[in-house]
Amino acid sequence: MSAADNFSNAAEKAAGAAKEALGKATGNEETQAEGVAQKNKAEAKQAGEKTKDAAKDMFN
């Protein structure tokens, strides 16, 4: 996984966590749900990148 991908995924995950916290603090369930979804999307992208890297390592 490139450093840029890693940074991008971490930034997206942090933004999702912030949005989730904002939704919780304001009682806005829609914003909270959007934050959870954004965080989960970033985690899934990161897992996919790690899997891709592991597969690459197996064949090198």
Phi and psi restraints in degrees (range 20) as a CNS / XPLOR table:
assign (resid 1 and name C) (resid 2 and name N)
       (resid 2 and name CA) (resid 2 and name C) 1.0 -72.9 20.0 2
assign (resid 2 and name N) (resid 2 and name CA)
       (resid 2 and name C) (resid 3 and name N) 1.0 158.9 20.0 2
assign (resid 2 and name C) (resid 3 and name N)
       (resid 3 and name CA) (resid 3 and name C) 1.0 -62.5 20.0 2
assign (resid 3 and name N) (resid 3 and name CA)
       (resid 3 and name C) (resid 4 and name N) 1.0 -35.5 20.0 2
assign (resid 3 and name C) (resid 4 and name N)
       (resid 4 and name CA) (resid 4 and name C) 1.0 -65.4 20.0 2
assign (resid 4 and name N) (resid 4 and name CA)
       (resid 4 and name C) (resid 5 and name N) 1.0 -42.6 20.0 2
assign (resid 4 and name C) (resid 5 and name N)
       (resid 5 and name CA) (resid 5 and name C) 1.0 -63.8 20.0 2
assign (resid 5 and name N) (resid 5 and name CA)
       (resid 5 and name C) (resid 6 and name N) 1.0 -43.4 20.0 2
assign (resid 5 and name C) (resid 6 and name N)
       (resid 6 and name CA) (resid 6 and name C) 1.0 -61.3 20.0 2
assign (resid 6 and name N) (resid 6 and name CA)
       (resid 6 and name C) (resid 7 and name N) 1.0 -45.4 20.0 2
assign (resid 6 and name C) (resid 7 and name N)
       (resid 7 and name CA) (resid 7 and name C) 1.0 -64.4 20.0 2
assign (resid 7 and name N) (resid 7 and name CA)
       (resid 7 and name C) (resid 8 and name N) 1.0 -43.9 20.0 2
assign (resid 7 and name C) (resid 8 and name N)
       (resid 8 and name CA) (resid 8 and name C) 1.0 -61.2 20.0 2
assign (resid 8 and name N) (resid 8 and name CA)
       (resid 8 and name C) (resid 9 and name N) 1.0 -44.9 20.0 2
assign (resid 8 and name C) (resid 9 and name N)
       (resid 9 and name CA) (resid 9 and name C) 1.0 -65.6 20.0 2
assign (resid 9 and name N) (resid 9 and name CA)
       (resid 9 and name C) (resid 10 and name N) 1.0 -40.5 20.0 2
assign (resid 9 and name C) (resid 10 and name N)
       (resid 10 and name CA) (resid 10 and name C) 1.0 -65.6 20.0 2
assign (resid 10 and name N) (resid 10 and name CA)
       (resid 10 and name C) (resid 11 and name N) 1.0 -40.4 20.0 2
assign (resid 10 and name C) (resid 11 and name N)
       (resid 11 and name CA) (resid 11 and name C) 1.0 -65.7 20.0 2
assign (resid 11 and name N) (resid 11 and name CA)
       (resid 11 and name C) (resid 12 and name N) 1.0 -41.5 20.0 2
assign (resid 11 and name C) (resid 12 and name N)
       (resid 12 and name CA) (resid 12 and name C) 1.0 -65.8 20.0 2
assign (resid 12 and name N) (resid 12 and name CA)
       (resid 12 and name C) (resid 13 and name N) 1.0 -39.4 20.0 2
assign (resid 12 and name C) (resid 13 and name N)
       (resid 13 and name CA) (resid 13 and name C) 1.0 -64.8 20.0 2
assign (resid 13 and name N) (resid 13 and name CA)
       (resid 13 and name C) (resid 14 and name N) 1.0 -42.7 20.0 2
assign (resid 13 and name C) (resid 14 and name N)
       (resid 14 and name CA) (resid 14 and name C) 1.0 -64.9 20.0 2
assign (resid 14 and name N) (resid 14 and name CA)
       (resid 14 and name C) (resid 15 and name N) 1.0 -40.7 20.0 2
assign (resid 14 and name C) (resid 15 and name N)
       (resid 15 and name CA) (resid 15 and name C) 1.0 -63.5 20.0 2
assign (resid 15 and name N) (resid 15 and name CA)
       (resid 15 and name C) (resid 16 and name N) 1.0 -40.3 20.0 2
assign (resid 15 and name C) (resid 16 and name N)
       (resid 16 and name CA) (resid 16 and name C) 1.0 -64.1 20.0 2
assign (resid 16 and name N) (resid 16 and name CA)
       (resid 16 and name C) (resid 17 and name N) 1.0 -41.6 20.0 2
assign (resid 16 and name C) (resid 17 and name N)
       (resid 17 and name CA) (resid 17 and name C) 1.0 -64.6 20.0 2
assign (resid 17 and name N) (resid 17 and name CA)
       (resid 17 and name C) (resid 18 and name N) 1.0 -39.0 20.0 2
assign (resid 17 and name C) (resid 18 and name N)
       (resid 18 and name CA) (resid 18 and name C) 1.0 -66.1 20.0 2
assign (resid 18 and name N) (resid 18 and name CA)
       (resid 18 and name C) (resid 19 and name N) 1.0 -42.0 20.0 2
assign (resid 18 and name C) (resid 19 and name N)
       (resid 19 and name CA) (resid 19 and name C) 1.0 -65.4 20.0 2
assign (resid 19 and name N) (resid 19 and name CA)
       (resid 19 and name C) (resid 20 and name N) 1.0 -39.7 20.0 2
assign (resid 19 and name C) (resid 20 and name N)
       (resid 20 and name CA) (resid 20 and name C) 1.0 -61.7 20.0 2
assign (resid 20 and name N) (resid 20 and name CA)
       (resid 20 and name C) (resid 21 and name N) 1.0 -45.3 20.0 2
assign (resid 20 and name C) (resid 21 and name N)
       (resid 21 and name CA) (resid 21 and name C) 1.0 -64.4 20.0 2
assign (resid 21 and name N) (resid 21 and name CA)
       (resid 21 and name C) (resid 22 and name N) 1.0 -39.7 20.0 2
assign (resid 21 and name C) (resid 22 and name N)
       (resid 22 and name CA) (resid 22 and name C) 1.0 -62.5 20.0 2
assign (resid 22 and name N) (resid 22 and name CA)
       (resid 22 and name C) (resid 23 and name N) 1.0 -43.6 20.0 2
assign (resid 22 and name C) (resid 23 and name N)
       (resid 23 and name CA) (resid 23 and name C) 1.0 -61.9 20.0 2
assign (resid 23 and name N) (resid 23 and name CA)
       (resid 23 and name C) (resid 24 and name N) 1.0 -41.6 20.0 2
assign (resid 23 and name C) (resid 24 and name N)
       (resid 24 and name CA) (resid 24 and name C) 1.0 -63.7 20.0 2
assign (resid 24 and name N) (resid 24 and name CA)
       (resid 24 and name C) (resid 25 and name N) 1.0 -44.9 20.0 2
assign (resid 24 and name C) (resid 25 and name N)
       (resid 25 and name CA) (resid 25 and name C) 1.0 -65.8 20.0 2
assign (resid 25 and name N) (resid 25 and name CA)
       (resid 25 and name C) (resid 26 and name N) 1.0 -34.3 20.0 2
assign (resid 25 and name C) (resid 26 and name N)
       (resid 26 and name CA) (resid 26 and name C) 1.0 -96.1 20.0 2
assign (resid 26 and name N) (resid 26 and name CA)
       (resid 26 and name C) (resid 27 and name N) 1.0 -5.9 20.0 2
assign (resid 26 and name C) (resid 27 and name N)
       (resid 27 and name CA) (resid 27 and name C) 1.0 76.2 20.0 2
assign (resid 27 and name N) (resid 27 and name CA)
       (resid 27 and name C) (resid 28 and name N) 1.0 17.2 20.0 2
assign (resid 27 and name C) (resid 28 and name N)
       (resid 28 and name CA) (resid 28 and name C) 1.0 -93.2 20.0 2
assign (resid 28 and name N) (resid 28 and name CA)
       (resid 28 and name C) (resid 29 and name N) 1.0 100.1 20.0 2
assign (resid 28 and name C) (resid 29 and name N)
       (resid 29 and name CA) (resid 29 and name C) 1.0 -65.9 20.0 2
assign (resid 29 and name N) (resid 29 and name CA)
       (resid 29 and name C) (resid 30 and name N) 1.0 -32.3 20.0 2
assign (resid 29 and name C) (resid 30 and name N)
       (resid 30 and name CA) (resid 30 and name C) 1.0 -65.4 20.0 2
assign (resid 30 and name N) (resid 30 and name CA)
       (resid 30 and name C) (resid 31 and name N) 1.0 -46.2 20.0 2
assign (resid 30 and name C) (resid 31 and name N)
       (resid 31 and name CA) (resid 31 and name C) 1.0 -64.2 20.0 2
assign (resid 31 and name N) (resid 31 and name CA)
       (resid 31 and name C) (resid 32 and name N) 1.0 -39.9 20.0 2
assign (resid 31 and name C) (resid 32 and name N)
       (resid 32 and name CA) (resid 32 and name C) 1.0 -61.9 20.0 2
assign (resid 32 and name N) (resid 32 and name CA)
       (resid 32 and name C) (resid 33 and name N) 1.0 -44.7 20.0 2
assign (resid 32 and name C) (resid 33 and name N)
       (resid 33 and name CA) (resid 33 and name C) 1.0 -65.3 20.0 2
assign (resid 33 and name N) (resid 33 and name CA)
       (resid 33 and name C) (resid 34 and name N) 1.0 -38.6 20.0 2
assign (resid 33 and name C) (resid 34 and name N)
       (resid 34 and name CA) (resid 34 and name C) 1.0 -62.4 20.0 2
assign (resid 34 and name N) (resid 34 and name CA)
       (resid 34 and name C) (resid 35 and name N) 1.0 -39.8 20.0 2
assign (resid 34 and name C) (resid 35 and name N)
       (resid 35 and name CA) (resid 35 and name C) 1.0 -64.3 20.0 2
assign (resid 35 and name N) (resid 35 and name CA)
       (resid 35 and name C) (resid 36 and name N) 1.0 -43.1 20.0 2
assign (resid 35 and name C) (resid 36 and name N)
       (resid 36 and name CA) (resid 36 and name C) 1.0 -62.4 20.0 2
assign (resid 36 and name N) (resid 36 and name CA)
       (resid 36 and name C) (resid 37 and name N) 1.0 -44.2 20.0 2
assign (resid 36 and name C) (resid 37 and name N)
       (resid 37 and name CA) (resid 37 and name C) 1.0 -62.8 20.0 2
assign (resid 37 and name N) (resid 37 and name CA)
       (resid 37 and name C) (resid 38 and name N) 1.0 -43.4 20.0 2
assign (resid 37 and name C) (resid 38 and name N)
       (resid 38 and name CA) (resid 38 and name C) 1.0 -63.8 20.0 2
assign (resid 38 and name N) (resid 38 and name CA)
       (resid 38 and name C) (resid 39 and name N) 1.0 -41.5 20.0 2
assign (resid 38 and name C) (resid 39 and name N)
       (resid 39 and name CA) (resid 39 and name C) 1.0 -64.8 20.0 2
assign (resid 39 and name N) (resid 39 and name CA)
       (resid 39 and name C) (resid 40 and name N) 1.0 -44.4 20.0 2
assign (resid 39 and name C) (resid 40 and name N)
       (resid 40 and name CA) (resid 40 and name C) 1.0 -64.5 20.0 2
assign (resid 40 and name N) (resid 40 and name CA)
       (resid 40 and name C) (resid 41 and name N) 1.0 -37.8 20.0 2
assign (resid 40 and name C) (resid 41 and name N)
       (resid 41 and name CA) (resid 41 and name C) 1.0 -62.3 20.0 2
assign (resid 41 and name N) (resid 41 and name CA)
       (resid 41 and name C) (resid 42 and name N) 1.0 -44.0 20.0 2
assign (resid 41 and name C) (resid 42 and name N)
       (resid 42 and name CA) (resid 42 and name C) 1.0 -64.4 20.0 2
assign (resid 42 and name N) (resid 42 and name CA)
       (resid 42 and name C) (resid 43 and name N) 1.0 -40.6 20.0 2
assign (resid 42 and name C) (resid 43 and name N)
       (resid 43 and name CA) (resid 43 and name C) 1.0 -64.8 20.0 2
assign (resid 43 and name N) (resid 43 and name CA)
       (resid 43 and name C) (resid 44 and name N) 1.0 -38.6 20.0 2
assign (resid 43 and name C) (resid 44 and name N)
       (resid 44 and name CA) (resid 44 and name C) 1.0 -67.4 20.0 2
assign (resid 44 and name N) (resid 44 and name CA)
       (resid 44 and name C) (resid 45 and name N) 1.0 -40.9 20.0 2
assign (resid 44 and name C) (resid 45 and name N)
       (resid 45 and name CA) (resid 45 and name C) 1.0 -62.5 20.0 2
assign (resid 45 and name N) (resid 45 and name CA)
       (resid 45 and name C) (resid 46 and name N) 1.0 -41.4 20.0 2
assign (resid 45 and name C) (resid 46 and name N)
       (resid 46 and name CA) (resid 46 and name C) 1.0 -65.6 20.0 2
assign (resid 46 and name N) (resid 46 and name CA)
       (resid 46 and name C) (resid 47 and name N) 1.0 -41.4 20.0 2
assign (resid 46 and name C) (resid 47 and name N)
       (resid 47 and name CA) (resid 47 and name C) 1.0 -63.7 20.0 2
assign (resid 47 and name N) (resid 47 and name CA)
       (resid 47 and name C) (resid 48 and name N) 1.0 -40.0 20.0 2
assign (resid 47 and name C) (resid 48 and name N)
       (resid 48 and name CA) (resid 48 and name C) 1.0 -63.1 20.0 2
assign (resid 48 and name N) (resid 48 and name CA)
       (resid 48 and name C) (resid 49 and name N) 1.0 -41.7 20.0 2
assign (resid 48 and name C) (resid 49 and name N)
       (resid 49 and name CA) (resid 49 and name C) 1.0 -63.9 20.0 2
assign (resid 49 and name N) (resid 49 and name CA)
       (resid 49 and name C) (resid 50 and name N) 1.0 -41.5 20.0 2
assign (resid 49 and name C) (resid 50 and name N)
       (resid 50 and name CA) (resid 50 and name C) 1.0 -64.9 20.0 2
assign (resid 50 and name N) (resid 50 and name CA)
       (resid 50 and name C) (resid 51 and name N) 1.0 -39.6 20.0 2
assign (resid 50 and name C) (resid 51 and name N)
       (resid 51 and name CA) (resid 51 and name C) 1.0 -64.2 20.0 2
assign (resid 51 and name N) (resid 51 and name CA)
       (resid 51 and name C) (resid 52 and name N) 1.0 -43.4 20.0 2
assign (resid 51 and name C) (resid 52 and name N)
       (resid 52 and name CA) (resid 52 and name C) 1.0 -61.4 20.0 2
assign (resid 52 and name N) (resid 52 and name CA)
       (resid 52 and name C) (resid 53 and name N) 1.0 -43.0 20.0 2
assign (resid 52 and name C) (resid 53 and name N)
       (resid 53 and name CA) (resid 53 and name C) 1.0 -64.8 20.0 2
assign (resid 53 and name N) (resid 53 and name CA)
       (resid 53 and name C) (resid 54 and name N) 1.0 -39.8 20.0 2
assign (resid 53 and name C) (resid 54 and name N)
       (resid 54 and name CA) (resid 54 and name C) 1.0 -65.1 20.0 2
assign (resid 54 and name N) (resid 54 and name CA)
       (resid 54 and name C) (resid 55 and name N) 1.0 -40.1 20.0 2
assign (resid 54 and name C) (resid 55 and name N)
       (resid 55 and name CA) (resid 55 and name C) 1.0 -65.8 20.0 2
assign (resid 55 and name N) (resid 55 and name CA)
       (resid 55 and name C) (resid 56 and name N) 1.0 -39.3 20.0 2
assign (resid 55 and name C) (resid 56 and name N)
       (resid 56 and name CA) (resid 56 and name C) 1.0 -61.6 20.0 2
assign (resid 56 and name N) (resid 56 and name CA)
       (resid 56 and name C) (resid 57 and name N) 1.0 -43.7 20.0 2
assign (resid 56 and name C) (resid 57 and name N)
       (resid 57 and name CA) (resid 57 and name C) 1.0 -63.9 20.0 2
assign (resid 57 and name N) (resid 57 and name CA)
       (resid 57 and name C) (resid 58 and name N) 1.0 -33.8 20.0 2
assign (resid 57 and name C) (resid 58 and name N)
       (resid 58 and name CA) (resid 58 and name C) 1.0 -65.7 20.0 2
assign (resid 58 and name N) (resid 58 and name CA)
       (resid 58 and name C) (resid 59 and name N) 1.0 -32.4 20.0 2
assign (resid 58 and name C) (resid 59 and name N)
       (resid 59 and name CA) (resid 59 and name C) 1.0 -100.6 20.0 2
assign (resid 59 and name N) (resid 59 and name CA)
       (resid 59 and name C) (resid 60 and name N) 1.0 4.5 20.0 2
